[in-house]
């Protein structure tokens, strides 16, 4: 379930004066979530910009927003400065929105993903010809990494980070033009995702297992970072990833007599790791079981899964970490020639199969979130060339999305039948 659209809950009508109580609720909501902004004009502009995002209109970029709000050049310049140059910290609003909304929706999972924003030209921060899953091909675009809290009651973004390719980070002229702060360095998408998770974990919101596709699950540094922080995950991995079977004995080899230099420290074992694909091919048929579980909308889903304890090889053999058993989750639907998905999870060994299967399949909700964020609230409509402005825009889209989620979740605010 996602939050209702603007038209469904009547916000559009309210913003032109039809439903005054909705405008009052929006104003009260922004008194709360924007209270951390230090200047009164910042708080006013935050609410004004969000109202413009919520109003009906095909484009949610600054010029049409100002026009819909009945403003002129003065209002345009004020909002332009507020977005691109005003030194307010978007994390203050991100946190306030998350704590307000998550207390209502009670997240079942946090989902990591990224989305492409098609762009012409080469001056918008981070834009280049690069692969985007949103486009399904290589195209000229920006890519934003995001974290979302999801549950049966609704969703809310917990933050966005613009991915900056290495050539952008190493180009002083383009950095100055896009106003990229000096302390922003190149970071991979999984690294950015890990930063978003670490930030949200410090807020007063319910922690939930982190979900993500192979771009995040294949990154062993991200998995280790989450585990060391005490954060559960169910992350998709590729069948080419290597694992050791449970019960594998690891030991540091004895130092050879008469040898010089440091004593051996790397763990070794008599058995070699195998790819997930090879391990799954050797499983007995009865290892797979039919599991019925419910999605967030209460619908029952049924599929065939195997749940096997394994030890991921890369953290042990390359990163020299202590071996630890995890769940390998394999979905192989009846009638298919081969498995369709693989996940690895650090959830406890006594976790029920239904819980593992439900979480593994929950990540699809992120696509519905992006659909609303882009289609209704203009996440991908920012036309400025400021790094800070991009993140300010994403935060105010998040605040507008959070308001819609609360409207949907409150039984007293349900749209008419």
Protein Blocks (a to p, Z undefined) as FASTA:
>chain_A
ZZddfklnommmmmnopammlmmmmmmmmmmmmmmpmbfklmmmmmmmmmmmmpgcfblc
fklmmmmnopafklmmmmmmmmmmmccdfklmmmmmmmmmmmmnopabdcddddddddeh
jkbghiacdddfklopacddddddddddddfkbccdfbdcddddfklmmmmklmmmnopa
fklccddfklmmmmmmmmmmmpccddddddddfklmmmmklmmmmmmnopacdddddfkb
ccddehiacddddddehiacjddfbdcdfbdcddfklmmmmpcfklpccdddddfkopac
dddddddddddfklmmmnopacddddddddddehiabdfbdcddfbdfklcfklmmmmmm
mmmmmmmmmmmmmmmnommmcfbfbfklmmmmmmmmmmmmmmmmmmmmpmklcccZZ
